[in-house]
Amino acid sequence: MNTKEIQDIINFIKKTDLDDVSIETENYKIRVKKNSSSITEKVVHKSEKPHMLEKKETNVEDTTTESNASEEKTGNTILIKSPMIGTFYKSPNPESDPFISEGDTIKPGQTICIIEAMKLFNEIESEVTGKVVKVLANDSSPVEFDQPLFEIDPS
């Protein structure tokens, strides 16, 4: 995959409501995630180890006000919503503890759940800091795009 093809993917995502796209080919695994002010792109050649990531950032004009597509403020709390359709998992495997539970404090970049879509397990990371008020989705259950998953108190 060349730079032009990667830039085309980034431009496509800018024009859509998609927040997170993962593409896997024989030779590459690419994940492009739209944040509120930038797009982060990770390209991994399958022969490389996962810790050898290239990270590039491209500024994107932000047309939202105080929240992005995966967050919504409701009163004094923030709803973290599903960025995709899939199956919601609270933990990395059935024997493990959940990534987060009610009462836990979370921070940006922390993995909060996994959503399986088309046999790909997508780690969903928090974009906010706060205390988990309520887990709104049931473990191993299907979730829809934009469905509330967690209620967070940002104070």
N, C-alpha and C positions, 0 to 999 in steps of 0.2 A: 504494500500500500504506500502510495507516495503522499507528499505533503499537500498537493492539490486536492486529492481525494479526502484527506482529513479535514482540510479547510472547507470543502463542500459540505461535509457532515456538520461541522460547526455552524455554517451559515444556514443549513436546513433547520437545525435545532433553534437557532435564534428566531426563526419565523413561525415556530410552533409553540404549543403549550407544554411540550415535553421538557422534563427536568433532568432526566438521566437516561442515557442510551448506552447500551453495551453491544458491541459487534465482535464476533469471533470468526476468524477464517482459519485456514490450515496453518498459516504462518504467524498471524497476529491476533492479539486480543486488545480491543480498543474500548475504553469507557470514557464517555464525555458527559460531564455533569454540569448543569447550569446552576450557578449560585445567584444570589440577588444582584451581584455586580460584575461577575465574571464567569467565564466558562473554563473549567479545568479539564484538561485532556490527558489521558494516560494511555500510552502505547507500549505494549509489551510484546516483544518478539518471543514466540513460544519456546525458543531454545534458551532464552535468558531466564534467570531466576527472578521471582516476583519482586525482590528488593531492588532490582535494577530498572527502575521506572524513569521514563522521561516525562517531565511535567512542564507544560507550557500554559500560559494564561493569556487570554485575549479579552480585552474589555468589551462589555456588551452594554448597550444603553438600557438602563433599568426603567421600565414604564410602570412598575407597581409603586404603591405608596409605602406603607409600613410593613407589608408582608409579601412573601413570595407565594408561588402556587402551592407549596406544601405546608404552609403555615397560615393560620387565621386567628386573629385576636377575637376573643369573646369575653367581654367584661375585663376581669383581671387575669384571665388565663389565655394561653395560646393553644390552639389545636394543631397538632402535627398530623398532616394528612398523607395518605398513601400516594406516592408519585407514579404508581402503575397498578395495573390489574394483576392479581396473582394470589398466592397462598401465603398468609402471614404466619411467621414463626417467631416466638419470643426468645428462643435460645438457638445456639448453633447446632445442637443435636438433642434428642429426647432425654439423654442422661445428664445434660448440663443445666446449670442454673440459668435463669433468664438473663438477657443482656441488661434489662432494667426492670424494676418493680415499683409499685406505688410507694411514694416516700423517698425514693432515690433522688439524688441531685445529678443532673446531666450537664454536659458542656458541649460546645460545638466540636464536631469531628468524632464524637463518641458514637460507636455503633449501638443502635437502640433496638433493632430487629432485623429480620431477614424476610424478603418477599421473593418467593420462587415464581418465576415467570418463564414459560417455555423451557423448562428443565435447567434454567440458570438461577443460581441463588444470588440475589442482589442484597448486599449489606446496606441497610439504610442508616445514614448517619444524622445525628442531630445538627441542626443549624442554630440552635438557641441554647442559652443557659437557663437553668431553672430546676424546680422540684416537680417530680412526676406526681400529679394529683390523681390521675386515673388512667388505667390501660383500657382503651375502648374496644379493642379487637380481641377476639378469642383465638387462642393458639391453634394452629393447623386449620384455620378457617379461611375461606376465600374472601378477598377484599377487592373493592372496586377502586378505580382511579379517583382521587380526591376524597376518599372515605376517611373520616377522622380515626386515627389510631391511638393517639395519646393526648391527654389534657395536661398542660404544663403551666405551673405558676412561676412566672419569670422573676418575681421579687426575691 
